[in-house]
Amino acid sequence: MRIGSADVPALERGVALLGSGGGGETGAATALLRHRISAGHRVALTPVAELDGDALVVPVGVIGATSVFDEKPPSGAEFFSAVAAVRRWTGRGADALMSIEVGGLNGVLPLVAAVDLGVPCVDADQSGRGVPRLDQLAVAAVGGEVAPVALAEPGGHVLVLAEGSAAEVERTARAFLAGAGGWAAMAMAPIRAAELPGCALLGTVGAALDLGRRALSAGERPADLAAATGAGLLGVGRVVEVARRSGPGFGRGSLTVRDRESLLRLEMENEYLLALRDGAPVASTPDVLAVVDRRTGVPVPCDAARTGVEVAVLRLPAAEFWTDPRRLPVLAPRAFGIDCDPVLL
């Protein structure tokens, strides 16, 4: 599937919705993608089925404080450095790239990286939505190893995490990022294409593009947007409170919407995680909870939520990968310290 300039707005809207309030601002990533397209580069998605089974696919993406991505833009060498470091460490090349996370800017940047490295970008990812931690990627959810991974930060430093559990790699990566400007490009060890159906979510980037097209074609009413995207409409109203709590790890908070005669509260971390109506849970992760501007349909990130804004709250169904009982605990509310069972479509 070739992606042209006319497809970029739909891709941007689709990955922003799947970010579930997280995943990072997509503006800089889509600007880079538009530049590659306008320069005449071929930008395309390659289905996993079209790859040779022995082809080596490297998952890539940006991790860290993606909110500073616009303030500290990439030099252009980060993905080269990260992929090269993994190649040196493992002795295995990169026949193709795939995204670690289709939600947010990582739904776009691997396309740019693939163009720059001259390899295909696979229509698959490691999450199917926005996720905050490396130990919540699909390969970790099925019991695989996340390490080795390489992190390349904008200043030119490269760190290879050669071994360790997924949780240990996550902790070490965050410590590195704290002293490295906030974000880094990441490359994971190559995965054989034949193994991807068991440790990745297939077709997700193309699905994000389709989701964005349907969202952009919907009318102005939230009900029309919900119908066009296949989402459940949890509520429509004004944001009456945004509470943020700092502490160790990711910041936590909540957003409250007055919806007619009820109050809809969303608990959030990097993403929207749980929705409660008058105190009763009505929706939760791993379903995708999206808050959008009532009039424009533009997704409202967790870190941009403000009181007084008229919004609609949507719920998109989780990928089947995450509703499997063996993997559901990885993204269920308790994985984020919320004592609540999953409430799914």
N, C-alpha and C positions, 0 to 999 in steps of 0.2 A: 504494500500500500504506500503510494507516494504522497507526501505531505507538501502542499503548496502554501503560498502566502494566504490564500483565502481560508485555509483550514486552521490557521494559528489561533484566531479568536475562539473557535469552538474547542480546540484542544486546551486552551488556557482556562476556559470556563469549566470544562469537564474535570480537569485535574484540581481546580480550586474547590469544586464541590466535593470531590473525593478526599480532599485534605481534611474534611470534618473540622474546619476551623484552624487547622495547623498546616504543616508542610512548607510554610514559608511563602512570602510574596512572590508572585510569578512574573512580575513586570520585567525584571532584568533578564530572566531566563528566556522569556519570549522575545525580547529585543535581540538577544544573541541568535535565537533561532531564525528570526526574520532576516538578520544580517546574512546568515549562511545561505538562506534561500535566495535572497536578492543578488548574492554574489555568484549564483548559478550552480551551487552545489546541489547534488541530489540528496534529498532528505526522505527516507523511507523506513517503514516498519517491515520487518521480515518475520513471518510466522515461524514458530519453532519447528513445525512439520517440514518446512523447506530447508532446514539445515541438515547437514550430514550428522549422523548420530554421534560421531567422534569430535565434532566441532566443539571448541572450547569457548564458553560464554562467560565473560567477566561481569559480575554485578557492580555497578558504579552509582555514585550519587554524592550529594553534599550532605554532611552532617554538622550539627552544632547550632549556633545561634543564627539561623537563617535570616533573622530580622536585620542583621548587620550586613547582609549580602550586598544590598544596594550601596551601603556606605563604604564597604571594602570590597570592591568588585574583583573578579578573578583576573589574573594576568594572562590566562590562556594556557599556561603550562601545567596547571594543577593535575588535570586528568592524565596528561602524558606521564607526569612524574609518578602518580599513584599506580597506574597500570604497569609502567616499566619496573617499578619496585616489586610488584607482585610477580612479574615475569622473572626477574632475577632471583627472587626468593624461592619460587616454586619450580623454576625451570620449565614452565609451561607458558605458551603464548596466549594471545587473545584473538580468536577468530571472529568474535562478535561481542557486543556489549548488551547489557540489559539494565533496567532501572532497579534500584533497591526499593523504590517507593513511588507508586504512580500518583499519590496525592500531593499536590503542591508543586513546587519548582522542580522536584526530582522526577515529575512526570514529563518534563520538557528537556532538562539539561543532558540526559544521556543521548538524546538525538543529536545535540550539538557536539558532544564528545565523540560520538561515532563518526560524524562527518570529519572532525579534526584528526581522528586516528585512522581514517580510511577503512573502517570496518562496518559491517551491518549493525543495526540496532534491532534487537529482537522484541517482538510484541509480547512482552511478559514483564513481570516484576516480582518483587519479593514481599509484597504486602497487600496489594489490591485496594489500598486506601492510605490514609495518613497514619503512621505509627511513630512513636517518639523514641524507641530504644532498639538497639541492635539485637538484643536477645528476643525481640518480638518479630524478627524477620522469619519468613517461611522456612528457610533452611534450618534455623534453630528450632522452630516449632515442631519439625518432624524428627528432631534428635540429631541433626547434623552439626558439623563444626562451623563456626563463623570464622575463626582464625585459619590461616593467616589473612590479615587485612593490612592495607597500606593507607596512610593518611598523608596527604600533601596539602600544606597550608599556604596561603598567598605569599608569605614571606620567603618561600623556597625550602623550608624544612620538610623533611619526609620522615615519618615514623612507621616502622613495620612492627605490628603486633603478631609475633610468630605463633604463639600458642596461648591456651587459656580457655576457660569456659566462655559461653556467650555473655554471661553476666560480668565476668572479669574483663573481657574485651570492652564491653560497654563502659565500665567504670574507668578503665585506663584511658580510653579514647576521650572521655569527658575531661579527665585531668589534663591531657595534652591540649585540648581545645581551649581550656581556660587560660593557658599561657601563650596561645598561638593566634590570637586575634579573633577567636570566636567561632570560626568555621574552617572546614577542610574538605577537600575532595577525597573520596574514599573508593578504593577498589578492593574487592574480595577475591579470593582464590577462584580460578576458573572452574566452571561446572560443565560437564559433558552435556551436550544438547539432549542426548537420549535420557538423561536423568532429570531434566527440568520438569516433566509432568508430575514428578513425585515431590519436588521441593521448590516449586514456584507457582505463581498464578498466571495462567496463559491468556493471551488476548486482551490484557487489561488496558494497554495504552490505546488500542483501537476502540475499546469499549468506552474509554474516557472521551475520545474524540466524538463518538456517537452520542454520548450523554450530553456533551457540550452543544452539539448541533441541535438536539431536541430542546435543551434549555433555552437557547437563543431564539428558537422558533416559537416558543410559547408566548401567549398573550401576557398582558401586564398583571392579571389577577394571580395571586398565589395559588389558587386552585388550578388554574391553567398550567402553571409551572409544575405543580405536583403531578398532574395528569400526564403531561408531556414526558416527564422524566421517570415515571413509575414510582414516585416517592409517596410516602404517607405524609399528610399535612398535620403536624402536631399542634400548631397554633399560629395565630396572627395577632400582632398587637405591638404595643410600645414597650421598649426596654425601660423598666422603672428602677432597676438597681444592677450595678456591676460591682462585685466585691472581689478583691484580689488579696491573696495571702502569700507572703514570701516565707521561705524556709529552706532547708537542705534539699538539693535536687531541683526538680522542675517546680516552677511557681504554680500554685493552685488558685482556684477562684470559682465564682458562680455568676450567672447572668439570669435575671428574672424578667419575664415578659408578662404583662397583664393582657390576658386573652379573654375578652368579654368579662365573664363573671368569675374567672378562675386565674390562678397564678401558675405559670409554667416556669420552673427553675431548671437551668442547665448547669450541672457541675462540669468544670473544665480544668484541664491541665494544659498541655500543648494543644490538645484537641478537645472538642466537646465529647463528654464521656457518658453522661447520664441525664435523662430528662425526667422531672417529677412534676405531676400536676396536683396542686394543693397537697404536696407532701408524699404522694403515692407514685412510685416509679411507673413510667409509661413507655420508656424506650431507653436503650443502652448500647454501648459498644459491645460487640464488634459491628453492629449496624452503624451506618454513617449518619451522624447528626449534623445537619448543615443549617446555619443561620444565614438568611439572605435578606438584603434590603427589600422591603415590601414593594417598592416602586420600580426598581431597576433589576431585581433578581441577582444582583452581584453578591457573592458570598462575603460574609463578614467574619474575618479571622478572630480568634479568641483575643489576641492582643490588641485588636482595634475596636472591640465592642465598647460602646458608650451609651449612657443613659439618654433617653429622649428619642432614640431612633426607632422608626417603625420597621418591624422585621416580620418575616415568616420563618417558622422553624419546620424543617423537612427531615424525614428519615428515609434514607435509601437502604435497601436490604444488603446485609453483609454477603460477601462472596461465600460460596459453599465451602471453600477451603476452611474458613474460620468457624462455620457452624458445625463441623464435624466434632463430636464430643471429645475426641482425642486432642484437638487443637483449640477448642473453645476457651479453655482456661487462660491461654496465652494473652488474649485480648479482652477477656471478661472484666467487669468492673473491679473484681477483687485483685486483678493484676495491677491495678492502679491504687490499691489501698482503700477502695470503696466497698463497704460491707453490703453488697446487694447482688442477688442473682441476675444473670443476663435477662433482659426483656427484649425479645427479638420479634421481627415480623414473622 
